[in-house]
Amino acid sequence: MGVVGAVEVARLGGLWRVTRPWHPGLRPYLRSYVGYWEAVATPYEARLVPTGRATLLISLAEPFTQVRRLGVRGGGSGSIGSLVVGLEDRPAICTHPGGQEAIRVEFTPLGAYRLFGMPMSELTNLTVEIRDVLGPDAGCLVERMAATPDWAARFDLLDAALLARLEHGPRPAPEVGHAWQLLAGSAGALPIARIADEVGWSQGYLTRRFTQQVGLTPKASARVLRFRRAVALLGRGAASLAEISMACGFYDQAHLNREFRAIAGTTPGQMVASRRVEGAVALSGSADSSKTAPVARR
């Protein structure tokens, strides 16, 4: 399967965090790959905000009590362990009883399309049990990983399963891949009509194919990408809200505030003040946001 590096373990807030270098065959499709367990089992509730990525979470211990998508009718998952999350353009509230141990993998949208082997539009703003996406073999994989205390062995098992699915998964249309690169490269600033011209498709046809393979329309994807850039600039603390609004392509500061409300269910100021890791915002004094989204930037 190829040689990968050694496992590294580090304390991050209320978590022990486990990483190792990504397998070369997985790197084009990944944005994050990390294992973790709680240093002290503590119930928590946190708000998860859109990232422009799809997520696979392998739960090795206690399941989530619920993952509830805001603004989606019937958007509550109920108790759920290992899960898949498609691309999102609205926030979710996740609650956990404590004692979490998991591996969280985040994919590029088109990497997820190839891995999951289904239209990504069927997963938009949804949290789905892993077996419903990857089949019954995924449940057996989770059981094997949970029964294996060694983290290197756990990563080996998951790497092998991911590589096997990616080898046989559907390949995205090159035009969709190019459109996503243009949109992501501009942080959502490039007009959709210009992207359609660039890839040689009509805007309507681009929207249909893009939505099927990415999960969000080009317009919705652009909104999330602009939001993510604004969050990154806020985190640096070097610019005013007016400057961030201009830099990210919002009409004005009021537009920025409305988009934060719609996409994250919070304000820029509340986002800055809250404890968070990669978009998870603590909702209460007992919540530790690092438990919900401990991901590694590469």
FENBEL-V775043 format. One record per residue. N is the residue number from 1. NEAR is the number of other ideal C-beta (glycine too) atoms within 8 Angstrom. Layout:
n->N near->NEAR
n->N near->NEAR
//
This chain:
n->1 near->6
n->2 near->6
n->3 near->2
n->4 near->9
n->5 near->4
n->6 near->5
n->7 near->9
n->8 near->7
n->9 near->7
n->10 near->7
n->11 near->7
n->12 near->10
n->13 near->7
n->14 near->9
n->15 near->14
n->16 near->11
n->17 near->12
n->18 near->12
n->19 near->10
n->20 near->11
n->21 near->5
n->22 near->10
n->23 near->11
n->24 near->6
n->25 near->7
n->26 near->13
n->27 near->8
n->28 near->6
n->29 near->12
n->30 near->14
n->31 near->8
n->32 near->13
n->33 near->11
n->34 near->12
n->35 near->12
n->36 near->16
n->37 near->12
n->38 near->14
n->39 near->7
n->40 near->5
n->41 near->7
n->42 near->10
n->43 near->8
n->44 near->15
n->45 near->10
n->46 near->16
n->47 near->12
n->48 near->12
n->49 near->14
n->50 near->14
n->51 near->11
n->52 near->10
n->53 near->12
n->54 near->17
n->55 near->12
n->56 near->12
n->57 near->12
n->58 near->14
n->59 near->14
n->60 near->11
n->61 near->9
n->62 near->10
n->63 near->7
n->64 near->13
n->65 near->7
n->66 near->12
n->67 near->14
n->68 near->10
n->69 near->14
n->70 near->10
n->71 near->5
n->72 near->8
n->73 near->3
n->74 near->4
n->75 near->11
n->76 near->8
n->77 near->10
n->78 near->5
n->79 near->8
n->80 near->11
n->81 near->10
n->82 near->10
n->83 near->16
n->84 near->16
n->85 near->12
n->86 near->14
n->87 near->17
n->88 near->13
n->89 near->11
n->90 near->13
n->91 near->14
n->92 near->13
n->93 near->13
n->94 near->12
n->95 near->10
n->96 near->13
n->97 near->7
n->98 near->10
n->99 near->8
n->100 near->13
n->101 near->10
n->102 near->12
n->103 near->14
n->104 near->16
n->105 near->13
n->106 near->13
n->107 near->14
n->108 near->12
n->109 near->17
n->110 near->13
n->111 near->13
n->112 near->15
n->113 near->16
n->114 near->13
n->115 near->13
n->116 near->13
n->117 near->8
n->118 near->8
n->119 near->7
n->120 near->17
n->121 near->8
n->122 near->8
n->123 near->15
n->124 near->12
n->125 near->10
n->126 near->10
n->127 near->10
n->128 near->11
n->129 near->10
n->130 near->15
n->131 near->9
n->132 near->6
n->133 near->12
n->134 near->9
n->135 near->6
n->136 near->6
n->137 near->8
n->138 near->13
n->139 near->10
n->140 near->8
n->141 near->12
n->142 near->14
n->143 near->8
n->144 near->9
n->145 near->13
n->146 near->8
n->147 near->5
n->148 near->9
n->149 near->2
n->150 near->6
n->151 near->9
n->152 near->9
n->153 near->8
n->154 near->13
n->155 near->13
n->156 near->9
n->157 near->12
n->158 near->13
n->159 near->12
n->160 near->9
n->161 near->11
n->162 near->11
n->163 near->12
n->164 near->8
n->165 near->11
n->166 near->13
n->167 near->6
n->168 near->6
n->169 near->11
n->170 near->6
n->171 near->5
n->172 near->10
n->173 near->8
n->174 near->6
n->175 near->11
n->176 near->14
n->177 near->10
n->178 near->10
n->179 near->15
n->180 near->14
n->181 near->8
n->182 near->12
n->183 near->14
n->184 near->10
n->185 near->7
n->186 near->9
n->187 near->11
n->188 near->15
n->189 near->8
n->190 near->11
n->191 near->5
n->192 near->12
n->193 near->7
n->194 near->8
n->195 near->14
n->196 near->12
n->197 near->7
n->198 near->9
n->199 near->11
n->200 near->5
n->201 near->9
n->202 near->6
n->203 near->9
n->204 near->6
n->205 near->8
n->206 near->17
n->207 near->12
n->208 near->8
n->209 near->12
n->210 near->14
n->211 near->12
n->212 near->9
n->213 near->14
n->214 near->14
n->215 near->14
n->216 near->12
n->217 near->8
n->218 near->14
n->219 near->8
n->220 near->9
n->221 near->17
n->222 near->13
n->223 near->12
n->224 near->17
n->225 near->14
n->226 near->15
n->227 near->14
n->228 near->12
n->229 near->12
n->230 near->16
n->231 near->11
n->232 near->8
n->233 near->12
n->234 near->11
n->235 near->7
n->236 near->7
n->237 near->6
n->238 near->4
n->239 near->8
n->240 near->5
n->241 near->8
n->242 near->8
n->243 near->8
n->244 near->14
n->245 near->14
n->246 near->7
n->247 near->9
n->248 near->14
n->249 near->7
n->250 near->12
n->251 near->5
n->252 near->8
n->253 near->9
n->254 near->7
n->255 near->10
n->256 near->15
n->257 near->10
n->258 near->8
n->259 near->13
n->260 near->14
n->261 near->10
n->262 near->7
n->263 near->14
n->264 near->13
n->265 near->9
n->266 near->12
n->267 near->8
n->268 near->12
n->269 near->6
n->270 near->9
n->271 near->14
n->272 near->9
n->273 near->5
n->274 near->10
n->275 near->8
n->276 near->11
n->277 near->12
n->278 near->9
n->279 near->11
n->280 near->14
n->281 near->15
n->282 near->12
n->283 near->8
n->284 near->7
n->285 near->3
n->286 near->7
n->287 near->11
n->288 near->13
n->289 near->15
n->290 near->13
n->291 near->14
n->292 near->12
n->293 near->13
n->294 near->13
n->295 near->11
n->296 near->7
n->297 near->4
n->298 near->6
//
